[in-house]
């Protein structure tokens, strides 16, 4: 990023984080420690080194509750507040244009809900006429997700403590030091916990899921597996799909699968945005 663009981005982030309320001391401590390490340890990957230091001293995992300008209250770990919240609420990474914005009355699937940031945002946008179905298999993340849904009184959200995959059963999920990066596919961590998974097609039948209008997928490398396990549901529902992808080599297969389901897919760095042809 060029210096001027980087400076503008820093100003946008500063404005966003100043708009939050709550847990100010914890958040300031996190920022101060991050920039102390980033500035004074000048070798190697300074960003990763700073994050490792914050985890080592216990600031990354410390729980904090913040309130956004729209009155949404979110209890998250500090890492998630400072690495994820801005990208979803300010950068709108899942909403590159209005087609992918959850609309009033929509049925939304949040696959890989983590601690509930997108889920809570979507639930407010779809309103009481809409529904959000959130899927998060990691037990600690699921606990945060439940708490955030409850403290915002979001009665239009149903949260499931299992993941979506290309087959059903029990699988080891690799537990990353940072809560947003737990993965069924990426094996960077030797620590695992057993989780339950189901295909989207089986889930739709077992729980009588209504046809979705919008599906958000962020599953740290398992995106293709989710799509393969939900072909029948996607073919029937034809939802808009907004999806992060982790494995570049899976892109051709994902594009072919979406093409076979009559989608037009736009690929951007790190993300795929797909709309069914019949809506154009």
N, C-alpha and C positions, 0 to 999 in steps of 0.2 A: 504494500500500500504506500502511495506517495505521501510525503510529509504533510502536505496540506490536507489531504483526505484523512490521514490518520488523526490530525489535530481536530478536524470536524467530528470524527467519530468519537474521540475522547470527550468532546463537549456534549455530544448527544448522550453518551453514557452517564456523564456527570449529572445532566439534567434529569435523566430517568431515575437514578438512584437517590437524588435529592427529593424526588417526588414521593418516595416511600416513607412510611411512618412505622415506628416500632423497632426495637432491638438495635438502636443506634450505636451503642457502645460496642456490641459484638461485631456489627458490620464495619465500624471504623477500625477496630482492631485487626480484622481480616485484611482490609485494604492496606493499612499501615505496614503490616508484616509482609504482605505480598510485595509492595513496592520497595521496602527495605532490602529484601533479598534480591529482587530484580535489578536494583540499581547497583548494589555493592558486590554482588557475585557476578562478575562480568564474563565468565567463560561458560562454554557449553550452551545447552538449551535453558536459557534463563527463566522462561515461563514455566517449564516443567519443574525446574529446580525450586522455584518459589512455591509451586503447588505441593511438591513433596515436603517442603519445610512446614507449610501450613498444616498438612496432615500429621506430620510428626509431632507437632506441638498441640494437636487436638482442636485447632480452630476450624478445620474443614468440616468435621462431623458435628460441630456444636449446633444445636437446634436454635432457630430464631423464628419469630413470628413477625411478618411485615404486612402492612396494609397498603394496597395500591390505590391510585386515585379513584378507581371505580368502586371502592369500598370492599373489594375482595380481600379477605385475610388468608394468608398462606403461611403455614408452618413448614419450614424447609431446613435442610442442613445448609451451612454457610456456603459450601462449594456450589450447591444448586442455585442459591440466590445470586451468586456473583458470576456464574458461568452459563446459566440456562434462562433465568427469568427475563433478562434483557432481550435475548434472542427471540423469545416467544412473544413478549408483549410489545417490544419496541421495534425490533427488526422485522417482526412478523414472518419468520422463516417458513411457516406453513401456509402463509397467505400471500403469495407473490402478486395476486390480483384479486378483485372482488369475487371471482368465481369460487374461490377456495375459502372464503369467509363463512363460518357457520351462520346460517340465516334463521330467522324466527320460524319455529315449527319444524326445523330439521331434525332428523335422526342421525346422530353422529357416533361413529365407533372410534374410540381412542385406544389404539393397539400399541402397547408400550407406554402406559400412562405415567410411569415413574412416580413422582410424588404429587401429581395432580395439577400441575400448572395449566397445561392445555385443557385438561378436563374441566376445570373450574371456569376457565375463560369461555369455553364452548357452551357450557351449561347456562351461563348468563346470557350469551348471545342468542341461543335457541329459545330461551324463555320457557315458561311453564307449558307451552303448547308442544315443545320439542322434547327429545330424550337424548341422553348421552350414556353410552355403554363403554365402560373403561376396563381395560385388561392389564393387570400388573402382577407378575408371578413372584417377584422377590418379596419376602415377608416384611422386611423393614420398610422398603418403599411403599408396600401396600398399606402399612400402618399409617404412614404420612398421608397417603391418598385418602384413606377413610377419614382421618382427622380433618383434612382440608374440605372434604365434601360436607362433613357434619357441621363444622364451625361456620360455613357459609350458607347452611340451611338449604342445600341444593337437593330438593326432593325429586328432581327430574334426572338424577344420576343413579345408575346401577353399576357398582364396581365388582369385578370378579377377581379372585385371588389365584388366577392361573394365566398362563401365556397361550398365545396362538402360534401354531407351528404347522408343519406339513404332515404330522401324524400325532396321534393321541397317546398319552402315557406319562411316565415319570422320567425326567431327564436331569442331568447335572447342569446347572448354570454356573459359569465362571464369574466369580465375585471380584470385581475390579475395586481398587482402592477408592475410586470415586463412584458415587451411587448411580450416576447417569450412564455408566459404561458396562454394567453387568451384561453378559452375553452368553447365549447358547452356542454361538459360532466362534467368536474370537477367543482364543485360548491363551491370552497373554497372562492370565492369572492361574496359578495352580490351586487356589482355594475354590471349592465348589460347594453348592448346596443343592439338594434335590428339590425340584419344582414339578408341578403338574402342568401339562400342556394338552391342548385340544386343537383340532382343526377348526377353522372358522365355519366350514360346512356342518360339522357335527355340532358345534356350539349353537349355530342358528336353529338346528332342528331340536336340540335338547331344551333350549331355553326360549324357543319361539321368538327369536329376534325379528323385529319388523324390518322391512327393506330399508337400507341405509341411504341417506342422501349424500353423506360425506364420510370418508374413511381417512383417518390419519394413522400412519404407520411409522414408528421409530423404534426399531428392535435390534440395533447394534449388530448388523450383519445377517440377520435372519429374515430380511425383507422378502427374498425370493421364496423362502419356505412358507411364509404367511400367505403370499399370493397363491402358491400351488395348493395350499390346503383350503382355499376359499373360492375356487373357480366357480362352482355352482352358485354360491351366494352372490358373488360379484356379477355373474352373468344375469342373474335374475334381478338384482337391485339396480345395477348400473350406477353406483355412486360416483361422485367426484372423489379422486384419490390424491392425497398429498403425502409424500413419503420421503424420509431421509434414506439414503443408501450408504453403506459402509464398504462394500466389496465391489470394486470397479469391474472385475471380471464377470459379475452376475448381471451387468447392465444389458448385454444382448439378450439373455434369456428373459429378463423382466420385460424388456420392450416387446419381444416376440409374444410373450404371454398376454400382455395388454393389447397388442395388435390383434391377437386372436379373439379377444373379447370385445373387439370393435371400439377400442380407445385410441385417442390421440394423446401421445405422451410427450411432454417437453422435459428434456434433461438439462439441469443446471448443475453447477459444481455442488455435489453432495446431496442433491434433491431431485426427485421426479414428481411432476405434476401432470395428472392424467384426467381427461374428461371424456365421457362417452360421446361417440359421434352423433348420436341421435339428438343431443342437446344443442348442437351448433346451428 
